[in-house]
Amino acid sequence: MATDPKDREYLKTEDPTLLKDTYTGALISSDISKLKQHKIRQRQFERSKVAENEINSMKEEIYDLKGNINQIKNLLQKLIDKEE
């Protein structure tokens, strides 16, 4: 049996866009347009994950900045209270 995909045999199925790999028994799509669509969706998904991670990172930074601002406000209030 051939382990190299180029050397394998493929059988036609009832669906003209699918072939059956005789070595693994897997069904393989021969529809190039669906493959292109899948790759586009995959890239979009990856981009959305990157954007989501960036947004989450920004949220953490904002949370940290809010904490820093509150610390500064408290320190300023203590200075004002000392002067009075």
Secondary structure as UniProt FT lines:
FT   HELIX           5..7
FT   STRAND          10..12
FT   TURN            16..17
FT   STRAND          18..21
FT   TURN            22..24
FT   STRAND          27..29
FT   HELIX           32..83
//
